[in-house]
Amino acid sequence: MSPVILRQLRRTFRALAYPGFRIYASGQLVGTLAFWLQTTAVSWLVLELSGNSGTALGWSLALQFGPYLLFALQGGKLADRFDKRRILLLCSLSSATVTATLGAVVLSGHIQIWMIYLGMFAFGSVAVIEGPTRQAFYSELVDTEDLPNAVSLGSAIFNSSRIVGPALAGMLIALTSTGLVIAVCSVVFLGPALACTVLLRRTLANPVRRRSGSGGIREALRYTAQRPDLIAVLFVSLLVSGFTFNFPLTLSMLARTEFATGADSFGLLLTALSVGALAGSLVSGRRSARPTLNTMLTASTLLGIGTLVVGFAPDLWWAMALLAPTGFAMIYYAQAANQRIQLGVRADFRGRVLSLYMLVFLGSTAVFAPMIGWFMEQFGARAGLWLGGVVAIITPGVVVLAKRAQIRRRALALPGKAMP
């Protein structure tokens, strides 16, 4: 292998030079595989029990992400206050317990849709603590200059699992049952717990020292309110995530109602999306500085165009081909937004500000997913993709216009400037 290629590989995967990150990444690879196995199995189970109801599937996603609306800031407060390794260990054990319980009920043959809703709410209640803790923990595993790479590799791990997980879940459902797949997930969810157990015996590369003056949730909200750069990220994430990042919902409906295919084809659609997302993760991981606002807005626009075009795909294979570049834009946007938050806040505020970001990014699903599900029931699965695409295109334009208006107001306020 040439020296140039070796240098490029070292730059792309430089966070792996830290032993603690390697251990944690191994656990995350296993845990995220379990997440995508479960997501695919549960989505398909809801459609089976509800007679292909988009509204029912939307409610299952809403209840899974609903806890972010209720407890997200508390989760970030815990992440800033306690040892993140212990929090993540407990979250891994809790996720395994919830999933094992749901799997047992499905295998018993007594499953009802309200039980799935309850299970998804319980799973989301764990995730609302695990999410901001996991995101903030990257900054303790690597040095600050390697944080963008660590965040991007974490996303690459997530999307690697998303490549394998849905396709594997679809195949296992076709060969066995959704209940067995969910039961298997409960064991696989223990991977992060094992990694955190090992990390508890190691010294972290960049441990965070909490400042006495950093306060609680109110202080974090005031800190964010004074930062227009953070407000712009939250505004775009609210709409783009709420209307466009509903691919488990839109693609499952597309596979089942438009293409009249089974769970294996739904898994292939998610896999195609994830192939592009993995590439986007690796490319964004080459950054060593905070991405600009324009980078984030451009990626959102490209995501919107891709999502819009996928809605016109005539068959499964066209949809898969179009989902790969859409996945690239999706994760490139998501990483730009995440890194603008991660690299734009004080270390002792990072957990709480990230929890606010995740409240907007994931909590918006709880608000909009039932609306998207109903919209698709009325106008078809393709309409859900078209709506998400249009929103992802228009939202960056709104931000650009608002920024220009702000610059114009500041210029008029300067001494010597006359009002028109």
C-alpha positions, 0 to 999 in steps of 0.5 A, a space after each residue: 500500500 502506498 504511503 499516500 493511501 496510508 496517510 489518508 487512512 490514518 487521517 480517516 481513522 485517527 480516533 482509533 489510535 486511542 485504546 479507550 475509543 477502540 474498546 468503546 467503538 467495539 461495544 457500540 458496533 454490537 449495540 447499534 446492530 441490536 438497535 437496527 435489528 429491533 427497529 426493523 422487526 418492530 416496524 414490521 410487527 406494527 404493520 402486521 398487527 395494524 393492517 399496514 396502518 401508517 398512523 400506527 407505525 407513526 405512533 410507535 416511532 412517536 412513543 419511542 422518541 417521545 421521551 426526548 420531549 419529556 426528559 431530554 434535558 434531564 438526561 443531559 444533566 445526568 451526563 454532565 454530573 456523573 461518570 458517563 461510563 457508569 451511566 452507559 453501563 446501566 443504560 445498556 442493561 436497561 435496554 436489554 431488559 426492555 427488549 427481552 420483555 417485549 420479545 418474550 411477549 411476542 413469542 408467547 403469542 399474546 402481543 397486542 399493539 398497545 404493548 409494543 407502544 409501551 415497550 417503545 416508550 420504555 426503550 425511548 426512556 432509556 435512550 433519552 439518557 443514553 443518547 446525550 451521554 454517548 455523544 458527550 463521552 466521545 470528548 473524554 475518549 480522545 483529544 479535542 483536535 480528534 473529536 470530529 473524527 471520533 464523532 464521525 466514526 461513531 456515526 460510521 459504526 451506527 451506519 455500518 450496523 444499519 447496513 447489516 442490521 435491516 437486511 439481516 432482520 428481514 432475512 431472519 423474520 422471513 426464516 423465523 419470526 419477529 418475536 425471535 429476532 427481538 429476543 435475540 436483540 436483548 442479548 446483543 444489546 449487552 455489548 456496550 455494557 461489556 465495553 463500559 465495564 472494561 473502560 471503568 478500569 482504564 484512565 480516560 484520555 480527556 476527562 471532563 472536570 465540571 465547573 462549579 459555575 456551570 449550573 443546571 438546566 436553566 444555565 444551559 438554556 441561557 447559554 444556548 439562547 445567547 448563541 445564534 450559531 447554536 439556535 440555527 442548528 436547532 431550528 434546521 434540525 427541528 424541521 429536517 429531522 421531523 419531516 425528512 428523517 422518518 425513513 423507517 416509517 416512509 420506507 416500510 410503507 413504500 416497500 409494503 404498499 407501493 412495491 408490495 414486497 416483504 420485510 426482506 425488501 424493506 431491509 434492503 431499502 434501509 441497507 441501501 440508505 445506510 451504504 451511502 450514510 456510511 460513506 458520508 460518515 467517513 468523508 465527514 470524519 476527515 474534518 479537523 475543524 468545526 464545519 461552517 453553517 453553509 456546509 450544513 445548509 448545503 447538505 440539507 438541501 442535497 438531502 431534500 433533493 435526494 428524498 424528493 427523487 426517491 419518492 418518484 422511484 418506479 420500483 425497488 431497485 431504482 429506490 435502492 440506487 437513489 437511496 445511496 446518495 440520499 444516505 450520503 447527504 443525510 449523514 453529511 448533514 447530520 454530522 455537520 449539525 452534530 459537530 457544530 454543537 460538539 465543537 461550539 460549546 464549553 466542555 462542562 456544558 456539552 452534555 446538556 446542550 447535546 441533550 437540547 439538540 437531541 430533544 429537537 433532533 429526535 423529539 421532533 419525530 415524536 411530534 411529526 411521525 404520526 402526522 407523516 403516517 396519517 399523511 401517507 395514509 391519505 396520499 400514499 407512501 410516496 407523498 411522505 417522501 415528497 413532503 420530507 424532501 420539500 421541507 429539507 430544501 426550503 428550511 435552509 433557504 429560510 435560514 439564509 434569508 434570516 441571516 441576510 436580514 440580520 446582517 442588513 439590520 446590523 448595517 443600518 444600525 451602524 453610526 452614519 447609516 440613514 434609514 431608507 
